[in-house]
Amino acid sequence: MATKWCLPFLLFALLALCARSYAKPKTLNSFKELIFAQHYLEEFHYLSPIKSGNHDWRTAIELFQRYMHLPVTGQLDEASIKKMHQKRCGFPDIEEDEDTKHPSSRFKRYAVAPTKWNKTSLTYAFENYGDDMTSATQENILARAFSMWSDNSNLTFTLVSDASNADIKIAFVTGTHSNCIYPFDGQGSVLAHAFFPTDGSLHFDDDEDFTDGVATGTNLLAVAVHEIGHILGVGHSSETNSVMNPNYSGYDPNLALHADDINAVSYLYGDGTVMPDATPSACSDQLADCISYQHLCDASASMKKYCPNTCGVCSGGQVVNVSCNDEKSSSTCKSYKALGMCSNSYVLGWCQSTCGAC
């Protein structure tokens, strides 16, 4: 009898806990999405795999929202879930040496690996080809992808026939594959992954519908350019227009390296002078697209915190006039928080202290 009574009680307690920390998305199964989000945050290191890293759920959500240029609420809201479901690279977003316990810290303009190739002339080969296009087409697409990096650096890439001796080995695989520790998940979500120097492995998920020059399917060129960046030692960038942004943005006929991408490869293999950990002034916007959310400045203390320049709360190089008070009564704000409504910009403005927006 005790077991029969405990199980529903535990389920009720779990759902109550979720309600306090999770804003239920419309038309979504909240428990299913909660489990999905937990896996996502762990897989891409917003929840750290190492003991000394971040293991706090709210901090992980804030990190994710900042990285993806979403309003920073600390709540698993509909916009965050939608972004998590976007197609992307399988490489983690967060470096293990980043200060993830303090989400107000600025992400690097670009990230680089601790290792790089000790030469600038690299060879590449196909271990096999995908099913969606001819081998000649795939070779042409990869040649174009490599040229985008060589055109902006002193690197050269040569296609060879012997994959066993090539520096970079390209394969189209599915699910659990060879000795790779990262299985693919079928169509959608993770499209490909690659590894930092000098591993040289570049894997495409062959369950995807890869295409060339059309808006349908998944553009192989865009995915290849991104993964080659990892092969060279370039990590993910939170800059939306960077080819090293982790999310797939679709077919772009004008695809080109962003300044951050060029700075990264120059830093690794040339005489680049832009450092990956450049720090802005105290009154610089910490997000690239603050202007897109300017209408929330008056309602959200988080906007003033992360976008002080856009929101006009700077004076003498310092952030000022950022209050942290509840405009509604304490009991009302606590009720809003318990219902997971802190993700709402108006609630966040009314209950800045209770919602932890400061």
Contacts in CASP RR format, 6 or more apart in sequence:
PFRMAT RR
TARGET T0000
AUTHOR 0000-0000-0000
METHOD contacts of the structure
MODEL  1
MATKWCLPFLLFALLALCARSYAKPKTLNSFKELIFAQHYLEEFHYLSPI
KSGNHDWRTAIELFQRYMHLPVTGQLDEASIKKMHQKRCGFPDIEEDEDT
KHPSSRFKRYAVAPTKWNKTSLTYAFENYGDDMTSATQENILARAFSMWS
DNSNLTFTLVSDASNADIKIAFVTGTHSNCIYPFDGQGSVLAHAFFPTDG
SLHFDDDEDFTDGVATGTNLLAVAVHEIGHILGVGHSSETNSVMNPNYSG
YDPNLALHADDINAVSYLYGDGTVMPDATPSACSDQLADCISYQHLCDAS
ASMKKYCPNTCGVCSGGQVVNVSCNDEKSSSTCKSYKALGMCSNSYVLGW
CQSTCGAC
15 31 0 8 1.000
18 30 0 8 1.000
18 31 0 8 1.000
18 34 0 8 1.000
19 338 0 8 1.000
19 339 0 8 1.000
19 340 0 8 1.000
20 337 0 8 1.000
20 338 0 8 1.000
20 340 0 8 1.000
21 57 0 8 1.000
21 58 0 8 1.000
21 75 0 8 1.000
21 76 0 8 1.000
21 340 0 8 1.000
22 30 0 8 1.000
22 34 0 8 1.000
22 75 0 8 1.000
22 76 0 8 1.000
22 340 0 8 1.000
23 73 0 8 1.000
23 75 0 8 1.000
23 76 0 8 1.000
23 77 0 8 1.000
23 78 0 8 1.000
23 340 0 8 1.000
23 341 0 8 1.000
23 342 0 8 1.000
23 343 0 8 1.000
23 344 0 8 1.000
24 30 0 8 1.000
24 340 0 8 1.000
25 33 0 8 1.000
25 76 0 8 1.000
25 77 0 8 1.000
25 78 0 8 1.000
25 81 0 8 1.000
26 78 0 8 1.000
28 78 0 8 1.000
28 81 0 8 1.000
33 76 0 8 1.000
33 81 0 8 1.000
34 76 0 8 1.000
36 81 0 8 1.000
36 84 0 8 1.000
37 76 0 8 1.000
37 80 0 8 1.000
37 81 0 8 1.000
37 84 0 8 1.000
38 47 0 8 1.000
40 46 0 8 1.000
40 84 0 8 1.000
41 47 0 8 1.000
41 57 0 8 1.000
41 60 0 8 1.000
41 61 0 8 1.000
41 64 0 8 1.000
42 49 0 8 1.000
43 90 0 8 1.000
43 92 0 8 1.000
44 90 0 8 1.000
44 92 0 8 1.000
44 93 0 8 1.000
44 94 0 8 1.000
44 246 0 8 1.000
45 92 0 8 1.000
45 93 0 8 1.000
45 94 0 8 1.000
45 95 0 8 1.000
45 96 0 8 1.000
46 54 0 8 1.000
46 60 0 8 1.000
46 61 0 8 1.000
46 63 0 8 1.000
46 64 0 8 1.000
46 67 0 8 1.000
46 93 0 8 1.000
46 94 0 8 1.000
46 100 0 8 1.000
47 54 0 8 1.000
47 55 0 8 1.000
47 57 0 8 1.000
47 60 0 8 1.000
48 54 0 8 1.000
48 55 0 8 1.000
48 94 0 8 1.000
48 96 0 8 1.000
48 100 0 8 1.000
50 96 0 8 1.000
53 96 0 8 1.000
53 100 0 8 1.000
53 101 0 8 1.000
54 60 0 8 1.000
54 63 0 8 1.000
54 100 0 8 1.000
54 101 0 8 1.000
56 101 0 8 1.000
58 74 0 8 1.000
59 100 0 8 1.000
59 101 0 8 1.000
59 103 0 8 1.000
60 100 0 8 1.000
61 73 0 8 1.000
61 74 0 8 1.000
61 75 0 8 1.000
61 76 0 8 1.000
61 80 0 8 1.000
62 72 0 8 1.000
62 73 0 8 1.000
62 74 0 8 1.000
62 103 0 8 1.000
63 94 0 8 1.000
63 100 0 8 1.000
63 103 0 8 1.000
64 70 0 8 1.000
64 80 0 8 1.000
64 83 0 8 1.000
64 84 0 8 1.000
65 71 0 8 1.000
65 72 0 8 1.000
65 73 0 8 1.000
65 74 0 8 1.000
65 80 0 8 1.000
66 72 0 8 1.000
66 103 0 8 1.000
66 107 0 8 1.000
66 238 0 8 1.000
66 286 0 8 1.000
66 287 0 8 1.000
66 306 0 8 1.000
67 93 0 8 1.000
67 94 0 8 1.000
67 107 0 8 1.000
67 238 0 8 1.000
68 80 0 8 1.000
68 83 0 8 1.000
68 238 0 8 1.000
68 247 0 8 1.000
69 238 0 8 1.000
69 240 0 8 1.000
69 287 0 8 1.000
69 288 0 8 1.000
69 289 0 8 1.000
69 292 0 8 1.000
70 79 0 8 1.000
70 80 0 8 1.000
70 83 0 8 1.000
71 79 0 8 1.000
71 293 0 8 1.000
71 296 0 8 1.000
71 300 0 8 1.000
71 302 0 8 1.000
71 303 0 8 1.000
71 343 0 8 1.000
71 345 0 8 1.000
72 103 0 8 1.000
72 302 0 8 1.000
72 305 0 8 1.000
72 306 0 8 1.000
73 302 0 8 1.000
73 342 0 8 1.000
73 343 0 8 1.000
73 348 0 8 1.000
73 355 0 8 1.000
74 342 0 8 1.000
74 343 0 8 1.000
75 340 0 8 1.000
75 342 0 8 1.000
75 343 0 8 1.000
76 343 0 8 1.000
77 343 0 8 1.000
83 247 0 8 1.000
85 189 0 8 1.000
86 247 0 8 1.000
86 248 0 8 1.000
87 188 0 8 1.000
87 189 0 8 1.000
87 190 0 8 1.000
87 191 0 8 1.000
87 218 0 8 1.000
87 247 0 8 1.000
87 248 0 8 1.000
88 189 0 8 1.000
88 190 0 8 1.000
88 191 0 8 1.000
88 246 0 8 1.000
88 247 0 8 1.000
88 248 0 8 1.000
89 190 0 8 1.000
89 191 0 8 1.000
89 192 0 8 1.000
89 193 0 8 1.000
89 223 0 8 1.000
89 226 0 8 1.000
89 227 0 8 1.000
89 230 0 8 1.000
89 236 0 8 1.000
89 246 0 8 1.000
89 248 0 8 1.000
90 182 0 8 1.000
90 190 0 8 1.000
90 191 0 8 1.000
90 192 0 8 1.000
90 193 0 8 1.000
90 246 0 8 1.000
91 193 0 8 1.000
91 194 0 8 1.000
91 230 0 8 1.000
91 235 0 8 1.000
91 236 0 8 1.000
91 246 0 8 1.000
92 236 0 8 1.000
93 236 0 8 1.000
93 238 0 8 1.000
93 246 0 8 1.000
94 100 0 8 1.000
95 111 0 8 1.000
95 235 0 8 1.000
98 105 0 8 1.000
98 107 0 8 1.000
98 108 0 8 1.000
99 105 0 8 1.000
104 286 0 8 1.000
104 305 0 8 1.000
104 306 0 8 1.000
106 279 0 8 1.000
106 280 0 8 1.000
106 286 0 8 1.000
107 238 0 8 1.000
108 276 0 8 1.000
108 277 0 8 1.000
108 278 0 8 1.000
109 237 0 8 1.000
109 239 0 8 1.000
109 260 0 8 1.000
109 263 0 8 1.000
109 274 0 8 1.000
109 276 0 8 1.000
109 278 0 8 1.000
110 234 0 8 1.000
110 235 0 8 1.000
110 237 0 8 1.000
110 239 0 8 1.000
110 242 0 8 1.000
110 244 0 8 1.000
110 260 0 8 1.000
110 261 0 8 1.000
110 263 0 8 1.000
110 264 0 8 1.000
110 267 0 8 1.000
110 276 0 8 1.000
111 234 0 8 1.000
111 235 0 8 1.000
111 236 0 8 1.000
111 237 0 8 1.000
111 264 0 8 1.000
111 276 0 8 1.000
112 233 0 8 1.000
112 234 0 8 1.000
112 235 0 8 1.000
112 264 0 8 1.000
112 267 0 8 1.000
112 268 0 8 1.000
112 276 0 8 1.000
113 196 0 8 1.000
113 197 0 8 1.000
113 233 0 8 1.000
113 234 0 8 1.000
113 235 0 8 1.000
114 196 0 8 1.000
115 196 0 8 1.000
115 197 0 8 1.000
115 198 0 8 1.000
115 233 0 8 1.000
116 197 0 8 1.000
116 232 0 8 1.000
116 233 0 8 1.000
116 268 0 8 1.000
116 269 0 8 1.000
117 167 0 8 1.000
117 197 0 8 1.000
117 198 0 8 1.000
117 232 0 8 1.000
117 269 0 8 1.000
118 198 0 8 1.000
120 153 0 8 1.000
120 154 0 8 1.000
120 155 0 8 1.000
120 156 0 8 1.000
120 269 0 8 1.000
121 155 0 8 1.000
121 156 0 8 1.000
121 158 0 8 1.000
122 155 0 8 1.000
122 156 0 8 1.000
122 157 0 8 1.000
122 158 0 8 1.000
122 167 0 8 1.000
122 168 0 8 1.000
123 157 0 8 1.000
123 158 0 8 1.000
123 159 0 8 1.000
123 160 0 8 1.000
123 165 0 8 1.000
123 166 0 8 1.000
123 167 0 8 1.000
123 168 0 8 1.000
124 142 0 8 1.000
124 146 0 8 1.000
124 157 0 8 1.000
124 158 0 8 1.000
124 159 0 8 1.000
124 160 0 8 1.000
124 166 0 8 1.000
124 167 0 8 1.000
124 168 0 8 1.000
124 169 0 8 1.000
124 170 0 8 1.000
125 159 0 8 1.000
125 160 0 8 1.000
125 161 0 8 1.000
125 162 0 8 1.000
125 163 0 8 1.000
125 166 0 8 1.000
125 168 0 8 1.000
125 169 0 8 1.000
125 170 0 8 1.000
126 135 0 8 1.000
126 138 0 8 1.000
126 139 0 8 1.000
126 142 0 8 1.000
126 163 0 8 1.000
126 170 0 8 1.000
126 171 0 8 1.000
127 163 0 8 1.000
127 169 0 8 1.000
127 170 0 8 1.000
127 171 0 8 1.000
128 171 0 8 1.000
128 172 0 8 1.000
129 135 0 8 1.000
129 138 0 8 1.000
129 172 0 8 1.000
130 138 0 8 1.000
130 172 0 8 1.000
130 204 0 8 1.000
130 206 0 8 1.000
130 210 0 8 1.000
131 172 0 8 1.000
131 206 0 8 1.000
132 209 0 8 1.000
132 210 0 8 1.000
132 211 0 8 1.000
132 220 0 8 1.000
133 141 0 8 1.000
133 210 0 8 1.000
133 211 0 8 1.000
133 212 0 8 1.000
133 220 0 8 1.000
137 212 0 8 1.000
138 220 0 8 1.000
139 159 0 8 1.000
141 212 0 8 1.000
141 220 0 8 1.000
141 221 0 8 1.000
141 224 0 8 1.000
142 159 0 8 1.000
142 170 0 8 1.000
142 224 0 8 1.000
143 159 0 8 1.000
144 221 0 8 1.000
145 221 0 8 1.000
145 224 0 8 1.000
145 225 0 8 1.000
145 228 0 8 1.000
146 157 0 8 1.000
146 228 0 8 1.000
147 157 0 8 1.000
148 225 0 8 1.000
148 243 0 8 1.000
148 255 0 8 1.000
148 256 0 8 1.000
148 257 0 8 1.000
149 155 0 8 1.000
149 157 0 8 1.000
149 225 0 8 1.000
149 228 0 8 1.000
149 229 0 8 1.000
149 232 0 8 1.000
149 257 0 8 1.000
149 265 0 8 1.000
150 156 0 8 1.000
150 157 0 8 1.000
152 257 0 8 1.000
152 261 0 8 1.000
152 262 0 8 1.000
152 265 0 8 1.000
152 266 0 8 1.000
153 262 0 8 1.000
153 265 0 8 1.000
153 266 0 8 1.000
153 269 0 8 1.000
153 270 0 8 1.000
154 269 0 8 1.000
154 270 0 8 1.000
155 232 0 8 1.000
155 265 0 8 1.000
155 269 0 8 1.000
157 168 0 8 1.000
160 166 0 8 1.000
163 169 0 8 1.000
167 198 0 8 1.000
167 200 0 8 1.000
168 200 0 8 1.000
168 202 0 8 1.000
168 228 0 8 1.000
168 231 0 8 1.000
169 200 0 8 1.000
169 201 0 8 1.000
169 202 0 8 1.000
170 202 0 8 1.000
170 204 0 8 1.000
171 177 0 8 1.000
171 178 0 8 1.000
171 201 0 8 1.000
171 202 0 8 1.000
171 203 0 8 1.000
171 204 0 8 1.000
172 203 0 8 1.000
172 204 0 8 1.000
172 205 0 8 1.000
172 206 0 8 1.000
173 180 0 8 1.000
173 184 0 8 1.000
173 203 0 8 1.000
173 204 0 8 1.000
173 205 0 8 1.000
173 206 0 8 1.000
174 184 0 8 1.000
174 186 0 8 1.000
174 205 0 8 1.000
174 206 0 8 1.000
174 207 0 8 1.000
175 183 0 8 1.000
175 184 0 8 1.000
175 185 0 8 1.000
175 186 0 8 1.000
175 205 0 8 1.000
175 207 0 8 1.000
176 183 0 8 1.000
177 183 0 8 1.000
177 184 0 8 1.000
177 203 0 8 1.000
180 201 0 8 1.000
180 203 0 8 1.000
182 193 0 8 1.000
184 190 0 8 1.000
184 203 0 8 1.000
184 205 0 8 1.000
184 207 0 8 1.000
185 205 0 8 1.000
186 205 0 8 1.000
186 207 0 8 1.000
186 208 0 8 1.000
187 205 0 8 1.000
187 207 0 8 1.000
187 208 0 8 1.000
187 209 0 8 1.000
188 205 0 8 1.000
188 207 0 8 1.000
188 208 0 8 1.000
190 205 0 8 1.000
191 204 0 8 1.000
191 205 0 8 1.000
191 208 0 8 1.000
191 218 0 8 1.000
191 223 0 8 1.000
191 248 0 8 1.000
192 202 0 8 1.000
192 203 0 8 1.000
192 204 0 8 1.000
192 205 0 8 1.000
192 223 0 8 1.000
192 224 0 8 1.000
192 226 0 8 1.000
192 227 0 8 1.000
193 203 0 8 1.000
193 227 0 8 1.000
193 230 0 8 1.000
194 200 0 8 1.000
194 201 0 8 1.000
194 202 0 8 1.000
194 203 0 8 1.000
194 227 0 8 1.000
194 228 0 8 1.000
194 229 0 8 1.000
194 230 0 8 1.000
194 231 0 8 1.000
195 201 0 8 1.000
195 230 0 8 1.000
195 231 0 8 1.000
196 230 0 8 1.000
196 231 0 8 1.000
196 233 0 8 1.000
196 235 0 8 1.000
197 231 0 8 1.000
197 232 0 8 1.000
197 233 0 8 1.000
200 231 0 8 1.000
202 224 0 8 1.000
202 227 0 8 1.000
202 228 0 8 1.000
202 231 0 8 1.000
204 210 0 8 1.000
204 220 0 8 1.000
204 223 0 8 1.000
204 224 0 8 1.000
204 227 0 8 1.000
208 217 0 8 1.000
208 218 0 8 1.000
209 216 0 8 1.000
209 217 0 8 1.000
209 218 0 8 1.000
210 217 0 8 1.000
210 218 0 8 1.000
210 219 0 8 1.000
210 220 0 8 1.000
210 223 0 8 1.000
211 217 0 8 1.000
211 218 0 8 1.000
211 219 0 8 1.000
211 220 0 8 1.000
211 251 0 8 1.000
212 219 0 8 1.000
212 220 0 8 1.000
212 221 0 8 1.000
213 219 0 8 1.000
213 221 0 8 1.000
213 251 0 8 1.000
213 253 0 8 1.000
214 251 0 8 1.000
215 250 0 8 1.000
215 251 0 8 1.000
218 248 0 8 1.000
218 250 0 8 1.000
219 250 0 8 1.000
219 251 0 8 1.000
219 252 0 8 1.000
221 255 0 8 1.000
222 243 0 8 1.000
222 248 0 8 1.000
222 249 0 8 1.000
222 250 0 8 1.000
222 251 0 8 1.000
222 252 0 8 1.000
222 255 0 8 1.000
223 248 0 8 1.000
225 243 0 8 1.000
225 255 0 8 1.000
225 257 0 8 1.000
226 243 0 8 1.000
226 244 0 8 1.000
229 235 0 8 1.000
229 243 0 8 1.000
229 244 0 8 1.000
229 261 0 8 1.000
229 265 0 8 1.000
232 265 0 8 1.000
232 268 0 8 1.000
232 269 0 8 1.000
233 268 0 8 1.000
234 244 0 8 1.000
234 261 0 8 1.000
234 264 0 8 1.000
234 265 0 8 1.000
234 268 0 8 1.000
235 244 0 8 1.000
235 264 0 8 1.000
236 244 0 8 1.000
236 245 0 8 1.000
236 246 0 8 1.000
237 244 0 8 1.000
237 245 0 8 1.000
237 258 0 8 1.000
237 260 0 8 1.000
237 261 0 8 1.000
237 264 0 8 1.000
238 245 0 8 1.000
238 288 0 8 1.000
239 245 0 8 1.000
239 258 0 8 1.000
239 260 0 8 1.000
239 288 0 8 1.000
240 288 0 8 1.000
240 289 0 8 1.000
241 258 0 8 1.000
242 258 0 8 1.000
242 260 0 8 1.000
242 261 0 8 1.000
243 255 0 8 1.000
243 256 0 8 1.000
243 257 0 8 1.000
243 258 0 8 1.000
243 261 0 8 1.000
244 258 0 8 1.000
244 260 0 8 1.000
244 261 0 8 1.000
244 264 0 8 1.000
263 272 0 8 1.000
263 274 0 8 1.000
264 276 0 8 1.000
266 272 0 8 1.000
266 274 0 8 1.000
267 274 0 8 1.000
267 275 0 8 1.000
267 276 0 8 1.000
280 286 0 8 1.000
281 317 0 8 1.000
282 308 0 8 1.000
282 317 0 8 1.000
282 318 0 8 1.000
282 319 0 8 1.000
283 308 0 8 1.000
283 309 0 8 1.000
283 314 0 8 1.000
283 316 0 8 1.000
283 317 0 8 1.000
283 318 0 8 1.000
283 319 0 8 1.000
284 308 0 8 1.000
284 309 0 8 1.000
285 306 0 8 1.000
285 307 0 8 1.000
285 308 0 8 1.000
285 309 0 8 1.000
285 310 0 8 1.000
286 306 0 8 1.000
286 307 0 8 1.000
287 306 0 8 1.000
287 307 0 8 1.000
290 303 0 8 1.000
290 306 0 8 1.000
290 307 0 8 1.000
290 309 0 8 1.000
290 310 0 8 1.000
290 311 0 8 1.000
291 310 0 8 1.000
293 303 0 8 1.000
293 307 0 8 1.000
294 303 0 8 1.000
294 307 0 8 1.000
294 310 0 8 1.000
294 311 0 8 1.000
296 303 0 8 1.000
296 345 0 8 1.000
297 303 0 8 1.000
297 304 0 8 1.000
297 307 0 8 1.000
297 310 0 8 1.000
297 311 0 8 1.000
297 312 0 8 1.000
299 345 0 8 1.000
299 346 0 8 1.000
299 348 0 8 1.000
299 349 0 8 1.000
300 345 0 8 1.000
300 348 0 8 1.000
300 349 0 8 1.000
300 357 0 8 1.000
301 322 0 8 1.000
301 323 0 8 1.000
301 324 0 8 1.000
301 348 0 8 1.000
301 349 0 8 1.000
301 352 0 8 1.000
301 357 0 8 1.000
301 358 0 8 1.000
302 348 0 8 1.000
302 357 0 8 1.000
303 310 0 8 1.000
303 311 0 8 1.000
304 311 0 8 1.000
304 313 0 8 1.000
304 319 0 8 1.000
304 321 0 8 1.000
304 322 0 8 1.000
305 319 0 8 1.000
305 322 0 8 1.000
305 357 0 8 1.000
305 358 0 8 1.000
308 314 0 8 1.000
308 319 0 8 1.000
308 322 0 8 1.000
313 319 0 8 1.000
313 320 0 8 1.000
313 321 0 8 1.000
313 322 0 8 1.000
314 320 0 8 1.000
315 321 0 8 1.000
322 358 0 8 1.000
323 352 0 8 1.000
324 352 0 8 1.000
324 353 0 8 1.000
324 357 0 8 1.000
324 358 0 8 1.000
325 352 0 8 1.000
325 353 0 8 1.000
326 333 0 8 1.000
326 350 0 8 1.000
326 351 0 8 1.000
326 352 0 8 1.000
326 353 0 8 1.000
326 354 0 8 1.000
327 349 0 8 1.000
327 350 0 8 1.000
327 351 0 8 1.000
327 352 0 8 1.000
328 336 0 8 1.000
328 350 0 8 1.000
328 351 0 8 1.000
330 354 0 8 1.000
332 351 0 8 1.000
333 350 0 8 1.000
333 351 0 8 1.000
333 353 0 8 1.000
333 354 0 8 1.000
333 355 0 8 1.000
334 354 0 8 1.000
336 342 0 8 1.000
336 344 0 8 1.000
336 347 0 8 1.000
336 350 0 8 1.000
336 351 0 8 1.000
336 354 0 8 1.000
336 355 0 8 1.000
337 351 0 8 1.000
337 354 0 8 1.000
337 355 0 8 1.000
341 347 0 8 1.000
342 348 0 8 1.000
342 351 0 8 1.000
342 354 0 8 1.000
342 355 0 8 1.000
342 356 0 8 1.000
342 357 0 8 1.000
347 355 0 8 1.000
348 355 0 8 1.000
348 357 0 8 1.000
349 355 0 8 1.000
349 357 0 8 1.000
351 357 0 8 1.000
352 358 0 8 1.000
END
